[in-house]
Amino acid sequence: MFGVGGLRERLEGLHDLRQRKGRRYDLATVLVLIVLAKLSGEDQPSGIASWIALRQSQLSQVLALNWERMPQHNTMAGGEPPADRRILAWAIDSAEFDRVVSGHLQQLPGVGRSVLVSLDGKTVRGTIDADNPRGEHLLALYLPEEGIVLAQEAAESHENEIVAAPRLLKGVNLRRKVVMGDAMQTQREFTLQILAAKANYIWFVKDNQHKLHDSIETLFAPDQPTVLATLLPNDFKQARTV
């Protein structure tokens, strides 16, 4: 269950980087409106503003607002820096915002009971352009069974996930969890960090780790007969679930 009131209360603790002069809208409330619009599928500032404007009556009642009109798209991501403009671009610190939202989600009832924690990176939609051909890449640690992001870390390029991953895990309690990542995260030092956090891991091994890949293939190869036509016993068990 998504608690709007609890989220707004936490967002009120954010540092507002806007100048005091000319502020028209409360920062925490605008951010809550943006979150609600994005949860409804709106990604662009114009779409977010339209979604909010069309629901002014309902939102005003739920959030106890007495605004004459809802914020327009240039309040959220357009125009020049003064006053309310460009809230998403510069009025908040993105890292602080991530921590606040993550903290809110983690304290919701029932969150954190699942064991599996997934680690995956994605390029943010709409961030690739001529000046930034790689786009903004975020590495996220999330609970797939619950749909909750525990934390995320920005990486300048896809290759930098190896550097960003250890920083990401430092701020999360992984005790008795199982971290699952792709072949890029299959790194020795990173694995040792997870074990030191009292957690376990599931890695995918591919040809980028050719020695490890070959060793695993050798370990799980069929038993080889000896010169006396008997099989050497293996010291491991296998299980398969479909």
C-alpha positions in Angstrom: 0.0 0.0 0.0 1.4 3.4 -1.0 1.1 6.0 1.8 1.0 9.5 0.2 0.8 11.3 3.6 3.9 9.4 4.9 5.8 10.1 1.7 5.1 13.8 1.9 6.1 14.0 5.5 9.5 12.5 4.7 9.9 14.7 1.6 9.4 17.8 3.8 12.9 17.0 5.3 14.6 17.6 1.9 16.8 20.6 1.5 15.1 23.0 -0.8 17.7 24.6 -3.1 15.3 27.2 -4.5 15.6 30.9 -3.6 13.0 31.9 -1.1 11.8 34.8 -3.3 9.2 33.8 -5.7 8.4 30.4 -4.3 4.8 29.6 -5.1 4.5 25.9 -4.4 5.6 23.7 -1.5 8.5 21.5 -2.6 7.3 18.3 -0.9 3.8 18.6 -2.3 5.0 19.2 -5.8 7.3 16.1 -5.6 4.4 14.0 -4.3 2.3 15.1 -7.3 5.1 14.2 -9.7 5.5 10.8 -8.1 1.7 10.1 -8.4 1.8 11.2 -12.1 4.8 9.0 -12.9 3.2 6.0 -11.1 0.3 6.5 -13.5 2.6 6.3 -16.5 3.5 9.9 -17.2 7.2 10.5 -18.0 7.4 14.0 -19.7 6.9 17.3 -17.8 4.0 18.3 -20.0 2.3 15.0 -19.5 2.9 15.1 -15.7 1.5 18.7 -15.6 -1.6 17.7 -17.6 -2.3 14.6 -15.4 -2.1 16.8 -12.3 -4.3 19.6 -13.7 -7.0 17.2 -14.8 -7.2 15.8 -11.2 -6.9 19.1 -9.4 -10.2 18.6 -7.5 -9.4 15.1 -6.2 -5.7 15.9 -5.5 -6.6 19.1 -3.6 -9.0 17.2 -1.4 -6.6 14.3 -0.7 -3.7 16.6 0.0 -5.7 19.4 1.6 -4.5 22.0 -0.9 -6.0 25.5 -1.5 -4.0 26.3 -4.7 -5.8 28.3 -7.3 -4.1 26.2 -10.0 -1.7 23.3 -10.1 2.0 23.8 -11.1 2.7 23.9 -14.8 5.3 21.9 -16.7 8.0 24.7 -16.5 7.7 24.6 -12.7 8.9 21.1 -12.8 11.4 21.0 -15.6 11.6 24.1 -17.7 12.6 27.7 -17.8 15.4 29.4 -15.9 16.5 28.7 -12.3 14.6 31.4 -10.3 11.8 30.5 -8.0 9.9 27.3 -8.6 11.3 26.6 -12.1 13.3 23.4 -12.8 12.4 21.6 -9.6 13.5 18.3 -11.1 16.7 19.6 -12.6 18.3 21.6 -9.7 15.9 22.4 -6.8 16.7 19.1 -5.0 19.8 16.9 -4.5 19.1 13.7 -6.4 21.1 11.5 -4.0 19.3 12.9 -1.0 15.9 12.4 -2.8 16.8 8.7 -3.5 17.7 8.2 0.2 14.5 9.7 1.4 12.2 7.8 -0.9 14.1 4.6 -0.3 13.8 5.1 3.4 10.1 5.6 3.1 9.6 2.5 1.0 11.7 0.3 3.3 9.6 1.1 6.3 6.3 0.2 4.7 4.6 -2.8 6.4 5.9 -6.2 5.1 8.8 -4.8 3.1 12.0 -6.6 3.4 10.6 -10.0 4.2 11.7 -11.6 0.9 15.2 -13.1 0.7 16.2 -12.4 -2.9 17.7 -9.0 -3.7 18.4 -8.2 -7.4 21.2 -6.0 -8.7 20.7 -4.5 -12.1 21.6 -1.5 -14.2 19.4 0.4 -16.6 19.9 3.6 -18.7 17.3 6.2 -17.8 14.7 6.7 -20.5 15.1 10.0 -22.4 18.6 10.8 -21.2 20.5 9.8 -24.4 21.3 12.7 -26.7 24.1 14.1 -28.8 25.9 15.6 -25.7 25.5 12.4 -23.7 25.3 9.4 -26.0 25.5 6.9 -23.2 22.7 8.6 -21.2 22.3 8.5 -17.4 22.9 5.0 -16.1 21.6 3.9 -12.7 22.5 0.7 -10.9 19.7 -0.4 -8.6 19.4 -2.8 -5.7 15.8 -3.9 -5.4 13.4 -6.6 -4.1 11.8 -8.2 -7.1 9.0 -10.0 -5.2 7.9 -6.7 -3.5 8.7 -4.2 -6.3 10.7 -2.0 -3.9 14.0 -0.3 -4.8 16.3 -0.4 -1.7 19.0 1.9 -3.2 20.5 3.1 -6.5 23.8 4.5 -7.6 24.6 6.5 -10.7 27.3 5.2 -13.1 28.7 7.2 -16.0 28.8 4.2 -18.3 27.7 0.6 -18.3 31.2 -0.5 -17.6 31.3 1.5 -14.4 28.7 -0.7 -12.7 31.7 -2.7 -11.4 32.9 0.4 -9.6 29.4 1.6 -8.5 28.2 -1.8 -7.1 30.4 -1.9 -4.0 29.4 1.7 -3.1 25.7 0.7 -3.5 25.8 -2.2 -1.2 27.5 -0.4 1.7 24.4 1.5 2.8 22.0 -1.6 2.7 21.6 -4.3 5.4 22.0 -7.5 3.5 22.1 -9.9 6.4 20.5 -13.3 5.5 19.7 -12.0 2.0 20.7 -13.5 -1.4 22.1 -11.0 -3.9 21.6 -11.9 -7.6 23.4 -10.1 -10.4 24.4 -10.6 -14.0 27.8 -11.6 -15.4 29.2 -8.1 -15.0 28.8 -8.3 -11.2 30.6 -11.7 -11.1 33.7 -10.2 -9.4 35.9 -11.7 -6.6 36.2 -8.6 -4.5 32.5 -7.8 -4.8 31.6 -11.4 -3.8 33.8 -11.1 -0.7 32.0 -7.9 0.3 28.7 -9.7 0.1 29.9 -12.6 2.2 31.3 -10.1 4.8 27.8 -8.6 5.0 26.5 -12.1 6.1 24.7 -12.6 2.8 24.9 -15.1 -0.1 24.9 -14.6 -3.8 23.8 -16.0 -7.2 26.0 -15.0 -10.1 25.8 -15.7 -13.8 29.2 -16.8 -15.3 29.8 -16.2 -19.0 32.7 -16.0 -21.4 33.9 -12.6 -19.9 35.2 -14.8 -17.0 36.6 -17.5 -19.3 38.8 -19.2 -16.7 36.0 -19.4 -14.1 33.6 -20.5 -16.9 35.9 -23.3 -17.9 36.4 -24.4 -14.3 32.6 -24.7 -13.8 32.2 -26.6 -17.0 34.9 -29.0 -15.9 33.3 -29.4 -12.4 29.9 -30.3 -13.8 31.1 -32.4 -16.7 29.9 -36.0 -16.8 31.8 -38.6 -14.9 34.8 -39.9 -16.7 35.5 -43.7 -16.6 38.9 -44.9 -15.4 41.1 -47.5 -17.1 39.1 -50.1 -15.3 35.8 -48.8 -16.7 34.5 -47.5 -13.4 33.3 -44.0 -12.7 35.0 -41.6 -10.3 32.4 -40.4 -7.8 31.5 -36.7 -7.6 31.5 -34.9 -4.3 28.5 -32.6 -5.1 24.8 -33.0 -5.7 22.6 -31.4 -8.3 19.0 -30.3 -8.3 16.8 -28.8 -11.0 13.5 -27.1 -10.7 11.4 -26.2 -13.8 
